Amino acid sequence: MDLLSLLHAAILGLVEGITEFIPVSSTGHLIVAGDLLGFTGERAKTFEIFIQLGAILAVVWLYRERFLLVARSLGQSPGSRAFVGNLALGFLPAAVIGLVAHRWIKAHLFTVPTVAGALVLGGLVILLIERTKPIERVATVEDLPPKLALGVGFAQVLALFPGVSRAGATILGGYLLGLSRTAATEFSFFLAIPVMVAATLLDLVSSRGNLSAADIPVFAVGFVVSFLSALVVIRAFIGFVAKRDFTPFAWYRIAAGSALLVWWKATQG
């Protein structure tokens, strides 16, 4: 495996780790970065989905004490059962629709214009939500009722469209439903675990014919870099949302999407 491929894997791993848990669309950024690096095709799409597992592992590691407590007390604690039940409810809508539409989405929507449009539209939606100032009714993840967990799950379905942002859909969806910024953000982190593990396994199974043992070093580098960078971003983002709103991310999305669309049109000419 040549060093340039490993460098590209590290860059894409860094992009994934930085963008997975903030409302800017990790998939969109990976598509653009892959195009700029010339890393495209079915193998690249599978790599981009696989390295999301590195970012998800960062959530597991940072919240390992909570997950261990839930696992140990699941048979006795109503709170632990409610936590697992809420994750299942939040996971279900995207799992069902994603299973049906996965191949079509991967074949037709992983494009630069799609991502650019979704970035801009998502930024405008964030600005609109921030102007509405939703009333906070749920302070912590432990207080989350099942119907709101399911509501966040339906919001997550929007993230099947590349450029929307899974984190953005779940965090802003939860915020609109009355979760505090911190509760919405943490539930988004936790919900990412079953969703991204299922998406990765589905994609690896369907793409196994396109991969070989020679791909292992590239996938491993991307995975590790994604994990390490996500550790830093998750800690920083939790501190950010406790004090600030999401407006900076909205303006970033609008600027990035607009610039991306201009760049794409220029390359087509």
C-alpha positions as CSV (number, residue, x, y, z in Angstrom):
1,M,0.0,0.0,0.0
2,D,1.5,3.4,-1.0
3,L,2.0,6.2,1.4
4,L,-0.2,8.6,-0.6
5,S,-3.2,6.3,0.0
6,L,-2.5,6.1,3.7
7,L,-2.2,9.9,3.8
8,H,-5.6,10.2,2.0
9,A,-7.1,7.8,4.5
10,A,-5.7,9.9,7.4
11,I,-7.2,13.1,6.0
12,L,-10.6,11.5,5.4
13,G,-10.5,10.0,8.9
14,L,-9.8,13.5,10.3
15,V,-12.7,15.0,8.4
16,E,-15.0,12.2,9.7
17,G,-13.9,12.6,13.3
18,I,-14.3,16.4,13.2
19,T,-17.7,16.5,11.5
20,E,-19.6,13.3,12.6
21,F,-21.1,14.8,15.8
22,I,-21.6,18.4,14.8
23,P,-24.5,19.6,12.6
24,V,-22.5,20.1,9.4
25,S,-22.9,16.7,7.6
26,S,-19.9,14.3,7.9
27,T,-21.1,12.4,4.8
28,G,-21.2,15.6,2.8
29,H,-17.7,16.6,3.8
30,L,-16.4,13.2,3.1
31,I,-17.9,13.2,-0.4
32,V,-16.3,16.6,-1.1
33,A,-13.0,15.6,0.4
34,G,-13.0,12.4,-1.5
35,D,-13.6,14.2,-4.8
36,L,-10.8,16.6,-4.1
37,L,-8.4,13.8,-3.3
38,G,-9.5,11.7,-6.2
39,F,-10.7,9.0,-3.9
40,T,-14.0,8.0,-5.4
41,G,-16.0,4.9,-6.5
42,E,-17.6,2.1,-4.6
43,R,-14.5,1.3,-2.5
44,A,-14.3,4.9,-1.4
45,K,-18.0,5.0,-0.4
46,T,-17.5,1.8,1.7
47,F,-14.4,3.4,3.3
48,E,-16.3,6.5,4.2
49,I,-19.0,4.5,5.9
50,F,-16.6,2.2,7.6
51,I,-14.5,5.0,9.3
52,Q,-17.7,6.2,10.9
53,L,-17.3,3.3,13.2
54,G,-14.1,4.9,14.6
55,A,-16.1,8.0,15.5
56,I,-18.8,5.9,17.1
57,L,-16.2,4.1,19.2
58,A,-15.2,7.4,20.6
59,V,-18.7,7.9,22.0
60,V,-18.6,4.4,23.5
61,W,-15.3,5.1,25.1
62,L,-16.2,8.6,26.5
63,Y,-19.5,7.3,27.9
64,R,-18.3,3.8,28.8
65,E,-19.2,4.2,32.5
66,R,-22.8,5.0,31.7
67,F,-23.1,2.2,29.2
68,L,-21.6,-0.3,31.7
69,L,-24.0,0.8,34.4
70,V,-27.0,0.4,32.0
71,A,-25.7,-3.1,31.0
72,R,-25.3,-4.2,34.6
73,S,-28.6,-2.9,35.8
74,L,-30.8,-3.6,32.8
75,G,-32.7,-6.4,34.6
76,Q,-33.4,-4.4,37.7
77,S,-33.5,-0.7,36.8
78,P,-36.5,0.8,35.1
79,G,-34.3,3.8,34.1
80,S,-31.8,1.5,32.3
81,R,-34.7,-0.3,30.5
82,A,-36.2,3.1,29.5
83,F,-32.8,4.2,28.1
84,V,-32.4,1.1,25.9
85,G,-36.0,1.3,24.9
86,N,-35.6,4.9,23.8
87,L,-32.6,4.0,21.7
88,A,-34.5,1.3,20.0
89,L,-37.4,3.6,19.3
90,G,-35.0,6.3,17.9
91,F,-33.2,3.7,15.8
92,L,-36.3,2.1,14.2
93,P,-37.5,4.7,11.7
94,A,-34.1,5.2,10.0
95,A,-33.3,1.5,10.2
96,V,-36.5,0.5,8.3
97,I,-36.4,3.2,5.7
98,G,-32.6,3.0,5.3
99,L,-32.8,-0.8,4.7
100,V,-35.2,-0.3,1.9
101,A,-33.6,2.8,0.3
102,H,-29.9,2.2,1.1
103,R,-28.8,1.0,-2.4
104,W,-30.7,3.7,-4.2
105,I,-29.4,6.5,-2.0
106,K,-25.9,5.3,-2.3
107,A,-26.2,5.1,-6.1
108,H,-28.0,8.4,-6.8
109,L,-27.6,10.9,-4.0
110,F,-23.9,10.8,-3.1
111,T,-23.1,13.8,-5.4
112,V,-21.6,17.2,-4.9
113,P,-24.7,19.2,-6.0
114,T,-26.9,17.2,-3.7
115,V,-24.6,17.9,-0.7
116,A,-24.3,21.6,-1.5
117,G,-28.0,22.1,-1.7
118,A,-28.6,20.2,1.5
119,L,-25.9,22.2,3.3
120,V,-27.5,25.5,2.4
121,L,-31.1,24.4,3.1
122,G,-30.0,22.9,6.4
123,G,-28.3,26.1,7.4
124,L,-31.5,28.1,6.7
125,V,-33.5,25.6,8.8
126,I,-31.2,25.9,11.7
127,L,-31.5,29.7,11.6
128,L,-35.3,29.4,11.5
129,I,-35.3,26.9,14.5
130,E,-33.1,29.2,16.5
131,R,-35.5,32.1,15.9
132,T,-38.4,30.0,17.2
133,K,-36.7,29.4,20.6
134,P,-38.4,26.1,21.5
135,I,-39.6,25.6,25.0
136,E,-37.3,23.3,27.0
137,R,-39.4,20.4,28.6
138,V,-36.7,17.7,28.9
139,A,-33.6,18.6,30.8
140,T,-31.6,15.3,30.6
141,V,-31.6,12.1,28.5
142,E,-32.9,10.2,31.6
143,D,-36.1,12.3,31.5
144,L,-36.8,11.6,27.8
145,P,-40.3,10.1,27.2
146,P,-40.7,7.3,24.6
147,K,-42.8,9.4,22.2
148,L,-40.1,12.1,22.0
149,A,-37.4,9.4,21.4
150,L,-39.5,8.1,18.5
151,G,-39.9,11.7,17.3
152,V,-36.1,12.2,17.2
153,G,-36.0,8.9,15.3
154,F,-38.2,10.2,12.6
155,A,-36.1,13.4,12.4
156,Q,-33.1,11.2,11.9
157,V,-34.7,9.8,8.7
158,L,-33.9,13.1,7.0
159,A,-30.2,12.4,7.5
160,L,-30.5,9.6,4.9
161,F,-30.2,12.4,2.4
162,P,-26.5,13.2,2.0
163,G,-25.6,16.7,3.3
164,V,-28.5,16.9,5.8
165,S,-26.3,15.7,8.7
166,R,-27.4,13.0,11.1
167,A,-26.2,15.0,14.1
168,G,-28.0,18.1,12.8
169,A,-31.3,16.2,12.2
170,T,-31.3,14.5,15.6
171,I,-30.0,17.4,17.7
172,L,-32.2,20.0,16.1
173,G,-35.2,17.6,15.9
174,G,-34.8,16.9,19.6
175,Y,-34.4,20.6,20.4
176,L,-37.7,21.4,18.5
177,L,-39.4,18.6,20.4
178,G,-38.5,20.3,23.7
179,L,-35.2,18.6,24.7
180,S,-32.5,20.9,26.2
181,R,-29.5,21.5,23.9
182,T,-27.4,19.2,26.1
183,A,-30.0,16.4,26.3
184,A,-30.6,16.6,22.5
185,T,-26.9,16.5,21.8
186,E,-26.2,13.5,24.1
187,F,-29.2,11.5,22.8
188,S,-27.8,12.2,19.3
189,F,-24.5,10.8,20.3
190,F,-26.0,7.7,21.8
191,L,-28.4,7.1,18.9
192,A,-25.5,7.2,16.5
193,I,-24.2,3.9,17.9
194,P,-26.9,1.5,16.7
195,V,-27.6,3.5,13.6
196,M,-24.0,3.7,12.3
197,V,-23.1,0.1,13.4
198,A,-26.0,-1.2,11.4
199,A,-25.3,1.0,8.4
200,T,-21.6,0.0,8.4
201,L,-22.4,-3.7,8.6
202,L,-25.0,-3.5,5.9
203,D,-22.6,-1.7,3.6
204,L,-19.7,-4.0,4.3
205,V,-21.8,-7.1,3.5
206,S,-23.2,-5.6,0.3
207,S,-19.7,-4.4,-0.8
208,R,-17.6,-7.4,0.3
209,G,-16.9,-8.3,-3.4
210,N,-15.3,-4.9,-4.0
211,L,-12.8,-5.2,-1.1
212,S,-9.6,-7.1,-0.6
213,A,-6.9,-7.7,2.1
214,A,-4.9,-4.9,0.5
215,D,-7.5,-2.4,1.7
216,I,-7.0,-3.2,5.4
217,P,-4.2,-0.7,6.0
218,V,-6.1,2.2,4.4
219,F,-9.3,1.3,6.4
220,A,-7.3,0.9,9.6
221,V,-5.6,4.3,9.3
222,G,-8.9,6.1,8.6
223,F,-10.6,4.3,11.5
224,V,-7.9,5.2,14.1
225,V,-7.7,8.9,13.0
226,S,-11.5,9.1,13.0
227,F,-11.6,7.7,16.6
228,L,-8.9,10.0,18.0
229,S,-10.2,13.2,16.4
230,A,-13.8,12.4,17.4
231,L,-12.7,12.1,21.1
232,V,-11.5,15.7,21.0
233,V,-14.6,17.1,19.1
234,I,-17.2,15.3,21.3
235,R,-15.7,16.8,24.5
236,A,-15.5,20.3,23.0
237,F,-19.0,20.2,21.4
238,I,-20.7,19.3,24.7
239,G,-19.1,22.3,26.3
240,F,-20.1,24.5,23.4
241,V,-23.8,23.6,23.4
242,A,-24.1,24.2,27.1
243,K,-23.3,27.9,26.5
244,R,-24.0,28.7,22.8
245,D,-26.7,28.2,20.2
246,F,-26.3,26.6,16.8
247,T,-26.2,29.7,14.7
248,P,-22.5,29.5,13.8
249,F,-23.0,26.1,12.3
250,A,-25.9,27.5,10.2
251,W,-23.8,30.2,8.7
252,Y,-21.0,27.8,8.1
253,R,-23.3,25.4,6.2
254,I,-24.7,28.2,4.1
255,A,-21.2,29.5,3.2
256,A,-19.7,26.1,2.6
257,G,-22.7,24.9,0.5
258,S,-22.7,28.0,-1.6
259,A,-18.9,27.9,-2.2
260,L,-19.2,24.2,-3.0
261,L,-21.9,24.8,-5.6
262,V,-19.9,27.6,-7.2
263,W,-16.8,25.3,-7.3
264,W,-18.8,22.4,-8.8
265,K,-20.3,24.6,-11.5
266,A,-16.8,25.9,-12.4
267,T,-15.4,22.4,-12.7
268,Q,-18.2,21.4,-15.0
269,G,-17.5,24.2,-17.4
